[in-house]
Amino acid sequence: MGMLRLVIIAVLWNQVWRIQDLYPTLGTIRFPLIMTAASLLLFIASKSALQTVRRRAWHPVMKVSGVLLLLMCLSIPTSLYPGLSFNFLLTDHLQTLLLLVLVVASVRTLKDLERFAIAQLIGGAVFAFYALRIDIGDQGRLGDLPYYDANDLAMMLVGTLPLALYFVRRGMPPLVRAFAVLVSGLYLMTLLKTGSRGGFLGLIAVGLFVLLTFKALSTRVRIGSVVAGFLVLNIFGSDFFWKQMGTLLHPQDDYNWSGNEQGRMEVWKRGMGYMWARPISGVGVRAFGVAEGTISPLASRQNLGIGVRWEAAHNSFVQIGAELGVPGLLAFIWLLVAAFLSLRPAARRRTDSDPEQRKCAAMAQALRACLIGYAVSGFFLSQAYAAFLYATLGLIVALVYISRRGPGRVPRRRRARLSTPQLRPLASA
């Protein structure tokens, strides 16, 4: 594996799985900054990487990501807190966007893509193993995690789990298949400790998607995988976990239902109100909490000495709509839809006689399931700008271009040369 890809994997672990927060020594020696700088320098120095990203920059995901970046920039002057918005864009989102570009530029073959998928599984396994060693909090769930909270972790594990299914397919090396099975079990055990209802709904959505559409696995294996996952949850799930999941059947009795000012439903309503009040530019990127404390219907209570919580949006779609306005919400929805639809040609090539194309089909189906997991779980979280999402999008863009190289396909330049008659001078008599 080239040095650029190795460094980008380190950046992936830094930005997505936050290994520097799990092991503070890495933060002390500025490991994330060093790896980011090294990846950028290697990328600029690599002529092939620059050419690759130029060719792939026209993918809808890349273009819509650029549109979202432009909308973020335009939201800063009218933001409720311009300094906060500018700082988030400069120190956070630009690095996330760089990760997208680096993944797109460095993945040139299916083998590269598989290595990045394994890197994602390893990163999730490291975080899950760390989380399993943490004691359950007073609320019966993980509550003392670094950087991410329990719900965020559940979303990321659910969104990464489909990649493990790619590696349990027949034909994979036994050690790789065993690794994928162990990682799947580790993810499910950690998901139980998170007690996340959004993560549980995401897991159900992924399970149904796999059961109905993941044709890269036989029907027997698909059913067996879903049943095995259910058995793990049923056997190891605590009474608290199932009590939490049981509230999904009676949403009107939950604190998040309408009527509770701090519940998700009321926060979502206020968030949509911010979007309609500022339909063009929103309240500013990353300024949803500021809106809660300054322009929400509850903010006036502060004049009476009554404290008001500066809530997060608890919904990726509400978050981006409130912060970037209607154009931002539409662009975000189109980003997810474009990514999902762009995988359709590759996902349907499962009957192709070329083994490479069958692998591409399997990976496309796995990445589609990853998007499903993110979209469902992220519906209950403020993760519209998540590094996890952009890393997944990078893998999707790369796969789309890799899968277009069918068996026996001749590169465009070579095809042009072959189609041009070659005239040779006649030998003199």
Steps between C-alpha positions, in 0.01 A plus 500: 500500500634843406610750761216737407235236572659406831503861614140551387392198704664665802306821421183290472557356847572848636199677354237227502591278795688761708777266613689802636218545753511133597877516544590858603871441439427522128347843555794610709748429222267673249453176307175613328658824380812320378300240308270763345796710388684194368194382305456843342867521398501148358176571314639817341823319408313208338425573137279192467293597806442849363395358163266252668322763705462723192326219313273418793419856599198496266319233697173643642617433856810712446304782339229507767769493771644811337156662498460428872842652566395814310176522699696469824726787394201715403334433836790644701435877446136466613568239769371558851860440608734564204814417698367157597390424144831613350701301753299183434546535125873569526603250769245222451308477174788582268690208650196279449475612138872435457442144624235453230740624230789288627294181506364568151849572367683209660261210432587386148424128511253273674787370713559854626130533578502175697796624703317819590190298592709282730656816647149624581416169666821510704437859609149408614633192678758706692233748614253221583760311702580821689129560567442149630753561777307804626254445782132557435383837636213576735259508205584141408703587190838629392538856618870582528634457147769727351379739226193298391201423716330160508252590224774623267699181554194286431441680169859447389503131593170438322628689196824299489356155572397433134866511399556192715237316295706563188789306653295200614422408140609168358843522341649732760805370692396314817685742729326796340160335538574416863607861562174629346290267718686601818469870417126459439455342842710772662290772335174342616623459857603867506169606349326331793700710746416825319128448561438713191151479357607684185782250456255213553266637233797540269598139565149383414507701177840356405383149585191532279705651218753216520228237517315631195769641271849376595517251212877460535420260782283193456151508645605247764797712610290819508235338716765341719679832550182682601392217731846484659494874563157475658615215725801703619274791590242275663751299706729780614256790508433625853156565643576872480583471128175327413304737721655787304418337167149427621427873523515509119166321498341778709662823374225719642610401852864595441656827618597578139136519395313827454449708810847473654695815414831314514373194310603428145161573345488853642867562408427387145202734479711792616771400254261505208382837624857634477519374142176669393597819682835503312427292189800614294803492729370343822636587843856420394701180482539338844285772661187297582577509871548877482155532345355300789648749746434824312203491259294200612158556664664393828792744485305792654483309829865583557397861567307367799797306628369166374767289336453368146688202360681564174385173348647316205264425211494122564422452132748533214234623256355758740854605592613578147165655403509738798868585456521531119139571409282329240783477241717322755229246585430428134871464424549264794210279393630496144847408628365184662267415211772555238742279692242224534385512137852517358567153644205344319683396179782336695263331745303335219802335336493195726449261205800632308742224404796711611593430868616861540158628404331261742719640777407854395133404516544363850684811617236726342226316689698528825557874454132552426422329830753731671308802368172351624651455846626858507177655369273317746721535809607853402135604490521519879846662525677822407740333256443687173871581464634172641844387389355148495251605231763664279737204532217272384422736212865486396484120478179525298646741244812286460297182453280657232805573284669169575190302402476674163816324386331186375683193371684561176424871502765701319607839643370797303838620370608155394160444336550817297843385386369158395216653300731731305645343182876474515646616166845384420714634215540265206837341465690645208530275201 
